[in-house]
Structures are given as structure tokens and as C-alpha cells.
Amino acid sequence: MRSRLTLLMAAVVLAGCTTGGATPGTSAAATPGTSPASPAGSAAESPAGSAAESPAGSPAGSGAASFPADSTLGQIQAKGELTCGVKFDVIAFGFRNPTSGEVEGFDADLCREIAAALGVEPKFVEAISANRIPFLLEDRVDLVISTMTRNEERLQQIDFSKIYYLAGQRILVKSDSDYQSIDDLVAAGVPVCSGQGSTSEANLREAGVTEDNLVLFGTYTEAAAALVDGRCDAVSTDDSILFGLAAQNEGLEVRGERFTEEPLGIGIKKGKEDLVEFVNDVLEAMAEDGRWAALYDKHIKPYTGEEAPEPPLDM
């Protein structure tokens, strides 16, 4: 693994620029040549058969390793792009900039880093909470990097990378609200908004929010709008998402202690062990050479005000 990490660290540069976005529900492919992830002579520009002619792990033209054509990694290199399902409405993690149309955030830049290590272009597809696992099972995406909690239930359906970020569930309320915690909301019996198909939805039920008071939406942008216009008294999900919503909506603030731990992982379809190993190697390299901390400082610290922690990277 050490030799592979060394190779990855030499091959990957910090993805400081972004790729093109798309309207929600469609994919957004990067414009060739606009990202440092795809230098001239990269594996993405090589003939499709070249990967099969080189032994796995041998240097490709861009410094990226090339892989057998019948492997998952070889197939991604042959098509010249890595398709990642990310959120398009979560500032700091996955957000389609309405001005530039580009997909930004920590999750989006993780996709760029992994694509760069493979010598291919990143491509983005909007993946909301409810469709993340179906997109993997249907091979509509190669990876899901979409603030997705890795838990035992999901591990029965898909594989995950190592944990790349540790979040926790809290509440978002109006600044003049009297509610300080999830316990306050449950005791008052008021409506609480969250994302449909998310771990947060299940956590709220466990915390005591009744079905009548659980208001679910496809995106967290919709949930925040419902809080602003009074359809619910709070939004509850990972604080990694809530900080971004607070930044987007004046008069909203994150409150309370974390009442869950949400280890975020990169989702991968079962049977693609080579891709799991490769993604884990990239994450480890990023943790070791400081790129993980740099992405934290760029995307997350502006909203939390907290210094970069040690990357969790369990397993």
C-alpha cells in the first residue's frame, strides 16, 4: 500500500478549480482541459486498449497508474471520466453555484481528487438522499460522495470507503426561536423538517418526533424554505449541512449539541473491490500530504469557524 500511496501523492495535485455544473437532476461533465486533474497526455486521452497492455500499477502518461481493461478502474479509464453523485444544494459539500453553474464543495473536490489520481475527468450527477443507493445499484454513477452516513443497514446494500468526515445531527431554527435542542422540539410537539430517505429521518423518529410532526423534503433547500415560511419549527440533519443552510438564509442558526454521530463515507457498488481500495488509497494520501486539511479550510471552516480535525479514516 505504501508504494501505491507514494504514487498517488505524486500523481494528484490539489484540485483548486471547479468543473461545469448542470441543472438539478442532470449530469455535469467537466470541460476538458479546464482542470489540473487532467493534464495533457493523461490516461483519459490514451487509447482505450492501452490500459490492458500495461500491467496494473504501471505509470501512465500523466503519472496515473493504468489498470486492466476488464477491471472497474480500467473501465473508468477507458471512458475517460469518473461519474460522482453529489448533492447540488448543500453549501460546503456539494453545491451548484447559481452564478457560475459549477459544482463546488468538499464532496465535489473529493471527486476531482480521485478522478485526477485515475487520470480522467470528473463528472457530476445530482444525488439527493433518496436516490443515492439506487444510482449506484443501477450503475448511473461510479461513486456517491453526497454527505452519506455509512451505517450497517446501508452496508448490506453497498460498499463504502473509509470515513472521510465525521458529522453529527443537530437542529436549525430561527434566531428568535425558543427551541435549543431536539428534546425541546419533541416536548413541544412541533413540526420538524428533514430529508426524505436520509439517516436523519430515522434518527428523528428514534428521538421521539412523531409521524405527524415529521415533514420530509427531497432536498434540504426545500426544508430550509419550509422553516423560513413557518411550515416547520426546525430543520434537523447533519451539522455539516445545517451550517451551509444557515449561511444561505439570514435569521437561521444552528443550535444544540450533536445527538448522533454521522460518519460520512463514499458509496460504491458491491463487487468493485478494486475501486474501494483505490478510493481508500487516495483518501489516505490526502490525509498524509495535507490536501484533506486544505479542502476542509477551503470549504468547511468558513461556516464552522473550527480548525481542521484529524481526518477520521477508520478501518
Rosetta blueprint (number, residue, H / E / L):
1 M L
2 R H
3 S H
4 R H
5 L H
6 T H
7 L H
8 L H
9 M H
10 A H
11 A H
12 V L
13 V L
14 L L
15 A L
16 G L
17 C L
18 T L
19 T E
20 G E
21 G L
22 A L
23 T L
24 P L
25 G L
26 T L
27 S E
28 A E
29 A E
30 A L
31 T L
32 P L
33 G L
34 T L
35 S L
36 P L
37 A L
38 S L
39 P L
40 A L
41 G L
42 S L
43 A H
44 A H
45 E H
46 S L
47 P L
48 A L
49 G L
50 S H
51 A H
52 A H
53 E H
54 S L
55 P L
56 A L
57 G L
58 S E
59 P E
60 A L
61 G L
62 S L
63 G L
64 A L
65 A E
66 S E
67 F L
68 P L
69 A L
70 D L
71 S L
72 T H
73 L H
74 G H
75 Q H
76 I H
77 Q H
78 A H
79 K H
80 G L
81 E E
82 L E
83 T E
84 C E
85 G E
86 V E
87 K L
88 F L
89 D E
90 V E
91 I L
92 A L
93 F L
94 G E
95 F E
96 R E
97 N L
98 P L
99 T L
100 S L
101 G L
102 E E
103 V E
104 E E
105 G L
106 F H
107 D H
108 A H
109 D H
110 L H
111 C H
112 R H
113 E H
114 I H
115 A H
116 A H
117 A H
118 L H
119 G L
120 V L
121 E E
122 P E
123 K E
124 F E
125 V E
126 E E
127 A L
128 I L
129 S H
130 A H
131 N H
132 R H
133 I H
134 P H
135 F H
136 L H
137 L H
138 E L
139 D L
140 R L
141 V L
142 D L
143 L E
144 V E
145 I L
146 S L
147 T L
148 M L
149 T E
150 R L
151 N L
152 E H
153 E H
154 R H
155 L H
156 Q L
157 Q L
158 I L
159 D E
160 F E
161 S L
162 K L
163 I L
164 Y L
165 Y E
166 L E
167 A E
168 G L
169 Q E
170 R E
171 I E
172 L E
173 V E
174 K E
175 S L
176 D L
177 S L
178 D L
179 Y L
180 Q L
181 S L
182 I H
183 D H
184 D H
185 L H
186 V H
187 A H
188 A H
189 G L
190 V L
191 P L
192 V E
193 C E
194 S E
195 G E
196 Q L
197 G L
198 S L
199 T H
200 S H
201 E H
202 A H
203 N H
204 L H
205 R H
206 E H
207 A H
208 G L
209 V L
210 T L
211 E H
212 D H
213 N H
214 L E
215 V E
216 L E
217 F E
218 G L
219 T L
220 Y H
221 T H
222 E H
223 A H
224 A H
225 A H
226 A H
227 L H
228 V H
229 D L
230 G L
231 R L
232 C L
233 D L
234 A E
235 V E
236 S E
237 T E
238 D E
239 D H
240 S H
241 I H
242 L H
243 F H
244 G H
245 L H
246 A H
247 A H
248 Q H
249 N L
250 E L
251 G L
252 L E
253 E E
254 V E
255 R E
256 G L
257 E L
258 R L
259 F L
260 T L
261 E L
262 E E
263 P E
264 L E
265 G L
266 I L
267 G E
268 I E
269 K L
270 K L
271 G L
272 K L
273 E H
274 D H
275 L H
276 V H
277 E H
278 F H
279 V H
280 N H
281 D H
282 V H
283 L H
284 E H
285 A H
286 M H
287 A H
288 E H
289 D H
290 G L
291 R H
292 W H
293 A H
294 A H
295 L H
296 Y H
297 D H
298 K H
299 H H
300 I L
301 K H
302 P H
303 Y H
304 T H
305 G L
306 E L
307 E L
308 A L
309 P L
310 E L
311 P L
312 P L
313 L L
314 D L
315 M L
